[in-house]
Amino acid sequence: MNLKRREFLKYVGVATASTAGAGWLLQSGSRSGSKSEAALFDSKPTGPGVERWVPSVCRLCPGGCGIRVRLVNDVPVRIEGNPLFPTSRGGLCPTGQAGLHILYAPDRIKSPLKRTGDRGAEHWQAISWDEAFETIVAKLRALRSSNAAQKVAFLDGAARGGLKEIIQQFLLAYGTPNYIDTTQKQNTVLPFYLMQGTSAPPVFDVANTNYVLSFGFDLLEAEAAPVWQARMYARLRQGKNAARGKLIVVDPRFSITAAKADKWIPILPGTEAALALGFAYVLIQEELYDLPFVRHHTFGFDDWKSRSGRTHSGFRSLVLKHYYPEAVSTITGVPIEDIFRIARGFAAHQPGVALCGERAYSHTNGLYTQLAVHSLNALVGNLERSGGVLRVTKPPLAHLPAPALDRVARYALRQPRIDDGGRSRFPMTKDVPASIPQNILTAHPYDIELLLLYNTNPVFDSPPTSEWREALSKVPLIVAIGSFFNETTELADIVLPESVYLECWGGEYETPNVRTPHFGLRRPVVESVYDTKHTGDIIIALAKKYGQPLSDAIPFGDYLSVLKHAVHGIFTSGRGTIVSGAFEEEMMEYLKERGWRYPSHNTFDEFWRSLAENGGWFEATTAPRPLEQAFATPSRKFEFASQFLERALKQSIGGPSERGRALESEVPRRTESFEAPAHSDEATLPHYEEPAFHGNEALFPFYLVPFRINTLMNADAINTPAMMEMVGFRNYRRWNSWVEINPETAARIGVSDGDVVWVESVVGKLKTTAKIFAGAMPDVVSIPIGMGRNVGRLTKGHGINPMKLLAPRLDPLSGLSAMLSTRVKVYKA
C-alpha cells in the first residue's frame, strides 16, 4: 500500500504522542508486538514521568554526530545534538532528528525470515535465529569442505570502523577474497595514494584556510559529513584577522553549496580537469606557485630523465603546452577572465585548498580529474600545512590480531576476486561492484554460491539495475542483513533483521575531514523493539556456530566485548580526554605538551563509565607532519608524475580476459593510457581526457546530473514520513521527485513549471514533474537520487529512480561509477 500525504498526519500524530510519554499509542499500529516492545509499553501514562538523557552517536550518515536522547519513563521521545561531542558540537541534521521515526517505523523487519515462494514474490515465513544460522553455516561448511571458500561473497554497503573490521576478520579467516565495499570509499582516495603514497582519506582543513576552491564537492548538502562541514564553513566565513574566507564552487548544478559561495562557476560536465589545469597554467606562467616547495618536495614537475637515460616530459611542460586559458575556456565553457581571476585569487589568499567531489569525478575521466585538482594543492605548497591538506591521525584503538590462516583459506585467498579488483583490469583498486553482475552471469572467474548483503541495494542504485536482478537469480543462497526491505533484500532467501542504531552498541571514529583524532561511543537507549540483532553480534554468532577457525579468529562473546577491546587501546595509550562540559582544546594542547593527561582515570572500568556517560573521546589537534615524513611514494616526495600509476599501467599491458573485452564494449578504455603507458608521459601526469557520454547528442541533447540531498542520504530514512515530507522542501516538492530545467530551455521545449514530463535516455524513460530552475545550466537537467522505490508502504510509488536511466559506465582506472555520463531528452508527457 502507498502512504498518501493525508495519511502522514495520522502517522506523525502517533509518533508525536510518544513525545508526551504516551508510548501506549504506538501499540495501535499494525506491527506485531515483541516481548521487549510489550515491556516497553506495558502501561498507559498516568502523569508526569521520569526524564533522563542518554548520550549516543548517530549512524545515519558518515558524519557520526553526537546525540542526546530524551527518555520519559524509559521511552525515547526526542533526539537532539550533543553539545559536548567534538565534531558536531550540538549540531544535528533533519535526518538525525528523525531517528525515532526509524526506530518505530511500521516497515521494519521484525524477525528472521525465510523465503517460501519465488524470489520477489514477497512470500516469507518467520523463523528462529538458530534456524537462520544453521542454514547459513551449513552452506559455509559445504563450500569450505569442497575447497571452494572463494565462492562466498560479501557486499558491504554501510559498515564502518570496528564493524567493518570484524566482518573482514570473519571473511579472512574463512578464506574468501570477496569482501566488496559497494560504497567504493577507498577508491575515492586513490589519487592521494598515487601522488602522496597514503591510502587513508586526507583532511581538508576548511576551518583554517582562506580560500576554498571546490570542484563538485557538495560541502553543505549531502557529501561526506554535512554537520561537521557546516561548522567548518562557519569558521571559514568568520575568517582570521578580520579577513573573511572565500568559497568558489565549480559545479554543473547550482547546489546549496554553490548558493553560499562567493562565486559559482557553471561548467560543462566532465571538463573539470581541464579547468583545474587551466588554473595551474596561470599559477605556473605567472610564477605564483610555491617555488621552494615544488623544488624540494615534488617529483615530475620539470622534465626529467629516467635511469635508462630517456627524457620524460614534466607537469610544467604539459600544462604550458596544452592548457592555456583560451583552450580551456573552449573546452569548459568558463570565461577566460574567470580562469585568470580565480587562479590569481587562489594564489593570493593562502593557505587555500582545492577539493574534488562526486559531481567532478563521476565521469569516465574521473581519476585524472582528481589528480588535476589535487595538483593545485601541491602547486601552492599547501600539504601538511594548517589550512591545507593533512594526513589524518587515527585514535589509538586496539585492533584484532591477524587470524591464523589454514591451507583452505590460503588457497582461496589466492583466487581472483569476483569484481576483477586488484587484477590487470583494475590493478590499483579492489572494490568494483559494477563488474559483479556479468561476472556472476558468466561464472567468471567462478560461480558464486553464497552471497551475503549488508545494507546494500545494487538492484536499485547500481546500473544496469536489470542486470543485477538477473545475476542474483543465478546465486543459490542469498542472505540479506538490514532493518528494512529494499529492492535487493526482497530477492534474498534468508533475511536477518538488524537492530537500528538506537538499540545497540557501536563506535564512530572515521568522520570525514576531521583533523582531530576522536571516538564516539554509540550506546543503546532502548532495548530492541523487535527480535533483531546488531550485525556485529550476527557475525560473532555465525563464527561461534561454525567453530574453528572462525571462532578462534573472533574470540569474543558479543560485539560489546569487541568494542571494549578496541577502546582499551585508547585507555592504555594515555592520550586524549573524555569530552566534558569544561574542556577547551587549547588547554588540552597545553597540558599535552607538558606530559599531562586530563582528566585521568585509574582503571579501564572508570574510563569506560566516563566515556558512556559523556559520549565521546578526543585528542587535541595534532601538528602537521614534517614534509620529510609526509610522503610514502617511491621518490619520498609529492609526485606530479606518479610512479605508482606508471607501474599499474604497465601491469595492465597484458590485456584483459575475453570476458573483460566484452565488458569493455560498454566501458571503453583509453588506448593511449593502457596500451602504451611506457611511451606516454601524459598517462602518468594529471591531464584532461574527453569524457565519454552514452547517447547521441543530436537525439539526447541534455546532460543528466543525478544529485544527492541531505534528507535522503540514508536509505533507511526514506521509510519515515518526516523525510518524505521534507524531500524537496526547498523546491516545494513533497513525496515526489522532480527534474530541474533551465527557464530558457523549458521555453524552447514547451515545458512549464509543474508539467509532467518524460526524461528519456537510451536505457529507458521515466515520468516526473518539471521544476523550472534559474540555477540550471541550459544543457543540464538534474534529478534527485533516492526516490522511486518499489518496496515499502511509505515509499512505493513515490517519485522516480534516475539510476534506471544511467548507462553502465566506469572510470577504467579507479573503477568508480561514471554516474554523470548519460545524455537524455526531455519532453512533455
C-alpha positions, 0 to 999 in steps of 0.5 A: 500500500502507498502512504498518501500525504493525508495519511502522514498526519495520522502517522506523525500524530502517533509518533508525536504522542510518544513525545508526551510519554504516551508510548501506549499509542504506538501499540495501535499500529499494525506491527506485531508486538515483541516481548521487549516492545510489550515491556516497553509499553506495558502501561498507559501514562498516568502523569508526569514521568521520569526524564533522563538523557542518554548520550549516543552517536548517530549512524545515519550518515558518515558524519557520526554526530553526537546525540542526546536522547530524551527518555520519559519513563524509559521511552525515547521521545526526542533526539537532539545534538550533543553539545559536548561531542567534538565534531558536531558540537550540538549540531544535528541534521533533519535526518538525525532528528528523525531517528525515532521515526526509524526506530518505530517505523511500521516497515521494519523487519521484525524477525528472521525470515525465510523465503517460501515462494519465488524470489520477489514474490514477497512470500516469507515465513518467520523463523528462529535465529538458530534456524537462520544460522544453521542454514547459513553455516551449513552452506559455509561448511559445504563450500569450505569442505569442497575447497571452494571458500572463494565462492562466498561473497560479501557486499558491504554497503554501510559498515564502518570502523570496528564493524567493518573490521570484524566482518573482514576478520570473519571473511579472512579467516574463512578464506574468501577474497570477496569482501566488496565495499559497494560504497567504493570509499577507498577508491575515492582516495586513490589519487592521494595514494598515487601522488602522496603514497597514503591510502587513508582519506586526507583532511581538508582543513576548511576551518583554517584556510582562506580560500576554498576552491571546490570542484563538485564537492557538495560541502553543505548538502549531502557529501561526506559529513554535512554537520561537521562541514557546516561548522567548518564553513562557519569558521571559514566565513568568520575568517582570521584577522578580520579577513573573511574566507572565500568559497568558489564552487565549480559545479554543473548544478547550482547546489546549496553549496554553490548558493553560499559561495562567493562565486559559482562557476557553471561548467560543462560536465566532465571538463573539470580537469581541464579547468583545474589545469587551466588554473595551474597554467596561470599559477605556473606562467605567472610564477605564483606557485610555491617555488621552494616547495615544488623544488624540494618536495615534488617529483615530475614537475620539470622534465626529467630523465629516467635511469635508462637515460630517456627524457620524460616530459614534466607537469610544467611542460604539459600544462604550458603546452596544452592548457592555456586559458583560451583552450580551456575556456573552449573546452569548459565553457568558463570565461577566460577572465574567470580562469585568470581571476580565480587562479590569481585569487587562489594564489593570493589568499593562502593557505587555500585548498582545492577539493574534488567531489562526486559531481567532478569525478563521476565521469569516465575521466574521473581519476585524472580529474582528481589528480588535476585538482589535487595538483593545485594543492601541491602547486601552492605548497599547501600539504601538511600545512594548517589550512591545507591538506593533512594526513589524518591521525587515527585514535589509538584503538586496539585492533584484532590480531591477524587470524591464523590462516589454514591451507583452505583459506590460503588457497582461496585467498589466492583466487581472483576476486569476483569484481576483477579488483586488484587484477590487470583490469583494475590493478590499483583498486579492489572494490568494483561492484559494477563488474559483479553482475556479468561476472556472476552471469558468466561464472567468471572467474567462478560461480558464486554460491553464497552471497551475503548483503549488508545494507546494500541495494545494487538492484536499485542504485547500481546500473544496469539495475536489470542486470543485477536482478538477473545475476542474483537469480543465478546465486543459490543462497542469498542472505540479506542483513538490514532493518528494512526491505529494499529492492535487493533484500526482497530477492534474498532467501534468508533475511536477518533483521538488524537492530537500528542504531538506537538499540545497540552498541557501536563506535564512530571514529572515521568522520570525514575531514576531521583533523582531530583524532576522536571516538564516539561511543554509540550506546543503546537507549532502548532495548530492541523493539523487535527480535533483531540483532546488531550485525556485529553480534550476527557475525560473532554468532555465525563464527561461534556456530561454525567453530574453528577457525572462525571462532578462534579468529573472533574470540569474543562473546558479543560485539560489546566485548569487541568494542571494549577491546578496541577502546582499551587501546585508547585507555592504555595509550594515555592520550586524549580526554573524555569530552566534558562540559569544561574542556577547551582544546587549547588547554588540552594542547597545553597540558599535552605538551607538558606530559599531562593527561586530563582528566585521568582515570585509574582503571579501564572500568572508570574510563569506560563509565566516563566515556558512556556517560559523556559520549565521546573521546578526543585528542587535541589537534595534532601538528602537521607532519614534517614534509620529510615524513609526509610522503610514502611514494617511491621518490619520498616526495609529492609526485606530479608524475606518479610512479605508482600509476606508471607501474599499474599501467604497465601491469595492465599491458597484458590485456584483459580476459575475453570476458573483460573485452566484452565488458569493455564494449560498454566501458571503453578504455583509453588506448593511449593510457593502457596500451602504451603507458611506457611511451606516454608521459601524459598517462602518468601526469594529471591531464584532461581526457574527453569524457565519454557520454552514452547517447547521441547528442543530436537525439539526447541533447541534455546532460543528466546530473543525478544529485544527492540531498541531505534528507535522503542520504540514508536509505533507511530514512526514506521509510519515515514520513518526516523525510518524505515530507521534507524531500524537496522542501526547498523546491516545494516538492513533497513525496515526489521527485522532480527534474530541474530545467533551465527557464530558457530551455523549458521555453524552447521545449514547451515545458512549464513549471509543474508539467509532467514530463518524460526524461528519456535516455537510451536505457529507458524513460521515466515520468516526473514533474518539471521544476523550472530552475534559474540555477540550471545550466541550459544543457543540464537537467538534474534529478534527485537520487533516492526516490522511486522505490518499489518496496515499502508502504511509505515509499512505493510509488513515490517519485522516480529512480534516475539510476534506471536511466544511467548507462553502465559506465566506469572510470577504467582506472579507479573503477568508480561509477561514471554516474554523470555520463548519460545524455537524455531528452526531455519532453512533455508527457 
